[in-house]
Amino acid sequence: MQPPIPDALLARAAQWEDLTRWERAEVGRALRGFGWSFPEIRALIPVPKSTLSGWCSTVELSPAQIKAIRARAVSQLGVPRDTQWKRRNEIQSIRADAAAGVRGLIREPLWVAGTTLYWAEGAKTSNRLSLANSDPRALRLFVEWVRVYLDGDAEFVLKLNLHHGNDEPGARSFWASQLDLGDVRFYKTFIKPEGTGHRKNHLAHGVCAVIVRRSTDAFHRTMGWIDALPGFLTRSDC
């Protein structure tokens, strides 16, 4: 078994999709510093071996760590490893706690509206909170709901989907002002090439996706709410 690591580092690895390249490199180096082998690190975080090798080129292992890695490599040949069991248990606990809390939230209109909006329109496969829409009112509701019920200090990033010929600077200015997020960052805009769609009346400002950074736990809490919500919406005693 690989050497134990702090819970904080394990949680950091679980937020992989929300980390910057520099932050990812720090996670890789930290794992290496605890005496993990490259295969063990890559089983936890999705990084190419060549990239990981470059990140860890300055990390010096002790003779004891090198000996332990070699011993594990021999003993683990042909033995399947499960490095994510602890995180899976954490996720199950987050979702179960969220589902149990729905009874206390069901009478709050903002919570119901935001959860239903995410149920209908939110991203379900990325393990982070993200909602795309062409209506600024829907995205403002999403931002407020996140701040009130999930993370009062949430950091948001925007990503635009535009058609060829749209005014990208104008669209960025429009969404930044409409969502009142201050000096918000934008990911690279997706621009649909000319002649690849049938829509003639293109949206002047495109579609905006609001992405919540470092929101893996918040995503799973939301999924727990969504799993439990239908049962309460059809009950008369809630």
N, C-alpha and C positions, 0 to 999 in steps of 0.2 A: 504493500500500500504506500502511495506517495505521502510525503510529510504533510502534516496538517497545516492549514493556512487560516488566517483570521477570518471571522465571519464577514467583516467589512470588505475584504478583498473578494470573497466569494460573491457577495452582493454586487460588487462593482463589475465583476465578470458577467453577471446576469443582466446587466444593463448595456451589454455590448453594442446593440444597435444605436443607442443614443450617445455613445462616446465619440469624441473626436479622435483623429488618427494619433495625436500625441497621447491622449488618455489611454487608448488601446495599447500603445507601446509600453506605457507605464505598467499596465496590468500584466502584459507578457513578461516584462523584466522582473516584476515583483514575484511572479510565480516561479520563474527560473531561479531567483535568489533564494527561494525556500527549498531549492533542491529538486524541483520537478524536471522530468525529462521532456524533450520536445513533444513526443507522442502524447504524454500525459497532459501537457498544456493544450495541445491542439484538440484533445478530446473534450476540453472544457470551453475553449473559445475558438471560433472559426477563423483561423488565420493560416495563410500559406506557410509551408515550412521555410521557404527562402526568406520571407518577410520576418518571421519569428527569429530566424538565425541572425539576421541583421540587427534586429532590436537587441538581442541578447549578447552581442559580440563583446560587450564590455563587462558582462557579468562573470565574475570569477567564482567557480565552485571550489569548495574545500575538497581535499582528498577523500574525506569521509562521505561527502555528498556524491562524488563521482563513483565511489565504490558501491554506495547504496543504489544509485541509478542502474548500474550494471547488474547488480543482484536482482533488482526488480524486473529488469528486461528479460533475464533468464527465467525467473519464476513465473512470469506472467505470459509466457509464450503459449498461445492457444487458449488463454483464459479471457472470456469477455469481461469488460470492465464497465461499471456503472458509476460515472463520476457526478451524475446530476441528481442522485436520489435525494440529497438534502434540499436542493432547490425545489424539486417536485413536491416535497412535503410542505415547504413554505407556501408554494402556490396553492396547494389544496387548502391549507389553513386560511390563507387570505380570502379565497373564494367562499369558503364555508362561513367565515366571520361576516363577510359582506352580505351573504344571503340571509343570515340570521338577523341582520340589522335592518332589513327592508321594512319590517313591521313598524319600526319607529320613524321611518322616513316617508312612508306611503302617503301621508297627509300633507306633505310639503310640495306645493305646486312646482317650484323651481326644480326640485330633485326629480319629480315625476317627468316633467317636460324634458329636462336634460338627459335623463336615462333613456326615455323613449326615443328622443332624437338620435342618441348614439346607437341604440338598438336598430334603428331604421337606416341610418346614414354613416355610422362610424366604421372605421377599419377594424376588422375582426381577426386578421391573420398576422399582423406585424409585431404583436406583443408590446405595442406602445399605443398611446392614445393619439388618434388622428382622425379628423373629420373634414371632408371636402364638400363645398357647396358654392353655388353662385349667388346665394342670398346672404348679404352681410348680417341680417337679423338672426339667421340661424347660427352663424359663426360667433356672433356676440353672445348669444345664449350659451353656446358651448363653452366659451371662455369663462363666462360668469359661473357656470355650473362647476367647471373644473376648480376654480378658485374657492368656491364656497364649500364644496363637498369632498374634494380630493387633495388639493395642494394650494394653499393660499399664496405660496411663493413660486408657483409654477412658471417655468420659462417656456415661451412659445417660439416656434419657427414657422415661417410661411413658405409654401411652395405653390407656384402658379402653373396652371395648365391653360395655354393660350393657343389660338389658331394663327397660322401664317398671316401676317399683315396686321395683327394686333399691336398696339403701342405698349411694349413691355414696361418702359419707365413709367408711363402713365398708369398702367395697371398696378404696378407696385405702389405708387403713390396713393392710388384710390384705396387699396386694401389696407395699407398702413393707417390711413386716416379713418377709415370706416371702423376698424377694429380697435383703434385707440391703444395700441400696444407700444407706443414710444418708438425708440430706435430698434425696431424688430429686425432680426436677420431673415434673409430669404435663401432657401436652397435654390439650386440651378433650375430655371424655368423649363418646363417641357413645352415645346412649340410644335403643334401638329402641322406637318408639311401640307402645302397647298395641293389640293386635288385628291386627298386621301379620305374625305368624308362627304356626306350628303347634306350636311347642315348648311343652309344658305345665310340665315340670320345669326351670325356669330355673336356671342356675348362680348360686349365691348371690353369688359374687364376680365373675361375668362372665368375659370373656376379656381377658387382658392382653397388649399388644404391647410388647416391649422394643426400643427404637430406639437405635442407636448414633450419636451425633452426629459429624459430620465424618468419615464412614466411606466416602467414595467409593472411595478406593484399596483399602481393606480389602474392600469389596464386590467389586471386580473381582478381587482376589486370591482370594477365596472362589469366584468363578465359575470361575477357572482351576483351582482344586482340584477342583471338582465335575466339570468337563469331563474331567479326567484320572482321577478316582477309579474309575469303572466298569472301566476296563482293568486296574487293579491288583487289584480285588476278584475278578476271574475268572481271575487268573493263579496258577500254583502255585509260581513261582520268585521271588516278591516277598517 
